[in-house]
């Protein structure tokens, strides 16, 4: 039986990787993220750098855009 045990990435490295992907315009499907990536996503959401949006009835993590409404 092959050894399917994975080594865990450093949390700071995981955070930087997820932050770079989101800031680069990627839409990350929340259902496909690992536990460490979800923890990094939570930090980004609380920091106001990312938000969860629904597209095609699926939750995605995307970069939060500053919106200015001129009336």
C-alpha positions as CSV (number, residue, x, y, z in Angstrom):
1,X,0.0,0.0,0.0
2,X,1.5,3.3,-1.0
3,X,2.2,5.9,1.7
4,X,-0.3,8.7,1.1
5,X,0.8,10.8,4.0
6,X,1.7,14.4,3.0
7,X,4.0,16.7,4.7
8,X,2.3,19.8,6.0
9,X,3.4,23.1,4.6
10,X,4.4,26.0,7.0
11,X,1.2,28.1,7.8
12,X,3.0,31.3,6.8
13,X,3.9,29.8,3.4
14,X,0.3,28.6,2.9
15,X,-1.0,32.0,3.7
16,X,1.4,33.7,1.2
17,X,0.5,31.2,-1.5
18,X,-3.3,31.6,-1.1
19,X,-2.9,35.4,-0.8
20,X,-0.9,35.5,-4.0
21,X,-3.4,33.4,-5.9
22,X,-6.4,35.5,-4.7
23,X,-4.6,38.8,-5.4
24,X,-3.6,37.6,-8.8
25,X,-7.3,37.2,-9.8
26,X,-7.9,33.6,-9.1
27,X,-11.3,32.4,-7.9
28,X,-10.7,29.6,-5.4
29,X,-13.5,27.1,-4.9
30,X,-13.9,26.8,-1.1
31,X,-14.9,23.1,-1.4
32,X,-11.5,22.3,-2.9
33,X,-9.4,23.9,-0.3
34,X,-7.5,22.1,2.4
35,X,-7.9,22.9,6.1
36,X,-4.7,25.0,6.1
37,X,-5.9,26.9,3.0
38,X,-9.2,27.5,4.6
39,X,-7.5,29.0,7.7
40,X,-5.5,31.3,5.3
41,X,-8.7,32.2,3.5
42,X,-10.3,33.1,6.9
43,X,-7.4,35.4,7.7
44,X,-7.8,37.1,4.3
45,X,-11.5,37.6,4.8
46,X,-11.1,39.1,8.3
47,X,-8.4,41.4,7.0
48,X,-10.7,42.7,4.3
49,X,-8.6,41.5,1.5
50,X,-10.9,38.8,0.2
51,X,-14.6,37.9,0.2
52,X,-16.8,34.9,-0.6
53,X,-19.0,35.2,-3.7
54,X,-21.5,32.7,-5.1
55,X,-21.2,31.8,-8.7
56,X,-23.2,28.9,-10.2
57,X,-24.4,28.0,-6.7
58,X,-20.8,27.4,-5.6
59,X,-18.8,29.5,-3.0
60,X,-15.6,31.1,-4.3
61,X,-13.0,33.1,-2.6
62,X,-12.1,36.2,-4.6
63,X,-10.1,39.4,-4.0
64,X,-12.2,42.1,-2.4
65,X,-12.6,45.1,-4.7
66,X,-13.0,48.7,-3.5
67,X,-16.2,50.1,-4.9
68,X,-17.0,53.7,-5.1
69,X,-20.5,54.7,-6.2
70,X,-20.8,58.2,-7.6
71,X,-24.3,59.5,-7.7
